[in-house]
Amino acid sequence: MIAGLSSASMSKVDVLSLPNISGWEKQEFSGVTSYELVNVDNRQALKAISKQSASGLVREIEVDLNKTPYINWSWKIESILDDVDETQKSGDDYPVRVYVVISDGFFFWQMRALNYVWASEQDKGSRWSNAFTDRATMLAVESGNARVGEWVEVKRNVRHDIKDILGIDASRINAVAIMTDTDNSKQSVSAYYGDIFFTAE
């Protein structure tokens, strides 16, 4: 069941509030990426280790984008991936990604996903269709190795991004997911995720 968290008085919606990871479920595609709670840099984080694997964590949660359109999160990577072209199936891997899912029904073909990714090769700000499915679009909100090893804070207006990139005037999202994957490039990578939450501004 999807939890609704959009009361009129709410200006913040917690999606991932560490160390609480209740409500998050595993989503496996190819192999298993490990996710574990750790203390790093004097803060709690969710550490992801991918060894030629692709699995993520997803939380079904309905967020009202009219009231809280901004998604906020932090992440840190230990390295980018070598010699990958993220627009091709062979390079469709990312040290970190946070994505939102919108749905017009109960079936998978009625779902669309916008993936915020840290790209290894594609330029920051670039966007492209996922190499495996036209139901997912990628947006590089960070790129390259200039900020490897440091925590990066990200804030995006999800309603604006969905309208601009997907062409959909969405009033809500239905799920949020994270994934660190290296199954196509056959590499290994470690990364960290901080809290994820929505705000009014």
C-alpha positions as CSV (number, residue, x, y, z in Angstrom):
1,M,0.0,0.0,0.0
2,I,1.3,3.5,-0.8
3,A,1.5,5.8,2.1
4,G,0.1,9.3,1.7
5,L,2.1,12.0,3.4
6,S,0.7,15.3,2.0
7,S,-1.3,17.0,4.7
8,A,-1.9,20.7,4.3
9,S,0.3,21.7,7.1
10,M,3.3,19.5,6.1
11,S,6.3,21.4,4.6
12,K,8.7,18.5,4.8
13,V,8.2,14.8,3.8
14,D,10.9,12.4,5.0
15,V,11.5,9.6,2.5
16,L,14.8,8.3,3.9
17,S,15.6,9.5,7.4
18,L,18.6,7.5,8.7
19,P,19.1,5.3,10.6
20,N,15.4,4.4,9.9
21,I,15.1,2.5,6.6
22,S,11.7,1.0,7.3
23,G,9.4,1.0,4.2
24,W,12.4,0.5,1.8
25,E,12.3,-2.8,-0.1
26,K,14.9,-4.5,-2.3
27,Q,14.6,-4.4,-6.0
28,E,16.9,-6.7,-7.9
29,F,17.8,-6.6,-11.6
30,S,21.1,-8.4,-12.0
31,G,23.1,-9.6,-9.0
32,V,22.9,-7.9,-5.5
33,T,24.3,-4.6,-4.6
34,S,24.8,-4.5,-0.8
35,Y,23.3,-1.7,1.3
36,E,24.2,-1.2,4.9
37,L,24.0,1.5,7.6
38,V,27.4,2.9,8.5
39,N,28.9,5.9,10.4
40,V,31.2,7.8,8.1
41,D,32.5,11.4,8.3
42,N,30.7,11.9,11.6
43,R,27.3,11.1,10.1
44,Q,25.1,8.2,9.4
45,A,24.9,7.0,5.8
46,L,23.7,4.1,3.7
47,K,26.7,2.5,2.1
48,A,26.3,0.8,-1.2
49,I,28.8,-1.7,-2.7
50,S,28.3,-2.9,-6.2
51,K,30.4,-5.7,-7.7
52,Q,29.1,-6.2,-11.2
53,S,25.6,-6.0,-9.8
54,A,22.4,-4.0,-10.2
55,S,19.9,-3.9,-7.3
56,G,18.4,-1.0,-5.5
57,L,16.1,0.0,-2.7
58,V,12.6,1.4,-3.4
59,R,10.0,3.0,-1.2
60,E,6.4,3.4,-2.3
61,I,5.3,6.8,-1.0
62,E,2.9,9.3,-2.4
63,V,4.2,12.8,-2.3
64,D,2.1,15.8,-3.3
65,L,4.2,17.9,-5.6
66,N,1.8,20.9,-5.2
67,K,2.9,21.2,-1.6
68,T,6.4,19.7,-1.5
69,P,7.9,19.8,-5.0
70,Y,11.6,19.9,-4.0
71,I,13.5,16.7,-3.4
72,N,16.7,17.0,-1.3
73,W,19.4,14.5,-0.7
74,S,23.2,14.0,-0.2
75,W,25.5,11.4,-1.6
76,K,29.2,10.6,-1.9
77,I,31.1,8.3,-4.2
78,E,34.6,6.8,-3.9
79,S,35.2,6.6,-7.6
80,I,33.5,7.0,-11.0
81,L,33.4,4.3,-13.6
82,D,36.1,3.8,-16.2
83,D,35.4,4.2,-19.9
84,V,31.6,4.0,-20.0
85,D,29.0,5.5,-22.3
86,E,25.9,5.8,-20.2
87,T,23.7,6.2,-23.3
88,Q,24.5,2.6,-24.4
89,K,23.4,-0.6,-22.8
90,S,27.1,-1.6,-22.1
91,G,27.6,1.6,-20.1
92,D,24.2,2.0,-18.3
93,D,25.8,2.0,-14.8
94,Y,26.0,4.7,-12.1
95,P,27.9,5.0,-8.8
96,V,24.8,6.6,-7.4
97,R,21.3,7.4,-8.6
98,V,18.1,8.6,-7.0
99,Y,14.9,8.3,-9.0
100,V,11.3,9.2,-8.7
101,V,8.5,7.1,-10.1
102,I,5.1,8.4,-11.4
103,S,2.2,6.2,-12.4
104,D,-1.1,6.5,-14.2
105,G,-2.2,3.0,-13.2
106,F,-1.2,-0.3,-11.6
107,F,0.7,-1.8,-14.5
108,F,4.4,-1.4,-15.2
109,W,3.8,0.1,-18.7
110,Q,1.9,2.9,-17.0
111,M,4.9,4.0,-14.9
112,R,7.6,6.5,-15.8
113,A,10.8,7.2,-13.9
114,L,13.1,10.2,-13.8
115,N,16.6,9.2,-12.7
116,Y,18.9,11.7,-11.1
117,V,22.4,10.3,-11.6
118,W,26.1,11.0,-11.0
119,A,27.4,10.3,-14.5
120,S,31.0,9.1,-15.1
121,E,31.2,10.4,-18.7
122,Q,28.1,12.4,-19.7
123,D,28.2,16.1,-18.9
124,K,26.5,17.6,-15.9
125,G,23.1,18.8,-16.9
126,S,22.7,16.4,-19.8
127,R,19.7,14.1,-20.2
128,W,19.1,11.0,-22.3
129,S,16.6,8.1,-22.5
130,N,17.6,5.0,-20.7
131,A,19.3,2.5,-22.9
132,F,17.0,-0.4,-21.8
133,T,13.6,1.2,-21.6
134,D,11.8,4.3,-22.9
135,R,9.9,4.5,-19.6
136,A,13.0,5.9,-17.9
137,T,14.9,9.1,-18.5
138,M,18.3,10.0,-17.1
139,L,19.5,13.4,-15.8
140,A,23.1,14.0,-14.8
141,V,22.9,16.2,-11.7
142,E,26.6,15.5,-11.1
143,S,29.4,14.3,-13.3
144,G,33.0,13.2,-13.4
145,N,35.6,12.9,-10.6
146,A,36.0,16.5,-9.5
147,R,33.9,15.9,-6.3
148,V,34.8,12.3,-5.7
149,G,35.3,11.7,-2.0
150,E,33.2,14.6,-0.8
151,W,29.5,14.8,0.2
152,V,27.4,16.6,-2.4
153,E,24.1,18.1,-1.5
154,V,21.4,18.1,-4.3
155,K,18.1,19.9,-4.5
156,R,15.7,19.6,-7.4
157,N,12.3,20.8,-8.3
158,V,10.7,17.4,-9.2
159,R,7.5,18.8,-10.6
160,H,9.4,21.2,-12.9
161,D,11.9,18.4,-13.9
162,I,9.1,16.0,-14.8
163,K,7.3,18.6,-16.8
164,D,10.4,19.8,-18.6
165,I,12.0,16.4,-19.2
166,L,9.1,14.0,-19.4
167,G,6.5,16.4,-20.6
168,I,4.1,15.4,-17.9
169,D,2.3,17.8,-15.6
170,A,2.5,15.6,-12.5
171,S,0.8,16.6,-9.2
172,R,2.4,13.7,-7.3
173,I,5.0,11.0,-7.4
174,N,4.3,7.4,-6.3
175,A,7.8,6.1,-5.3
176,V,11.4,7.0,-4.7
177,A,14.3,4.6,-5.3
178,I,18.1,4.5,-5.0
179,M,20.5,2.3,-6.9
180,T,24.2,1.8,-7.3
181,D,24.9,-0.5,-10.3
182,T,27.8,-1.8,-12.3
183,D,26.4,-4.9,-14.0
184,N,26.8,-3.8,-17.5
185,S,30.3,-2.4,-17.3
186,K,31.5,-5.3,-15.1
187,Q,33.1,-2.9,-12.6
188,S,33.0,-2.3,-8.9
189,V,32.2,0.8,-7.0
190,S,31.3,2.0,-3.4
191,A,29.2,5.0,-2.6
192,Y,27.1,6.6,0.2
193,Y,23.6,8.0,0.5
194,G,22.3,10.4,3.1
195,D,18.8,11.5,4.0
196,I,16.2,12.0,1.3
197,F,13.3,14.4,1.8
198,F,10.8,16.7,0.1
199,T,10.3,20.3,1.0
200,A,8.0,23.2,-0.1
201,E,10.9,25.3,-1.2
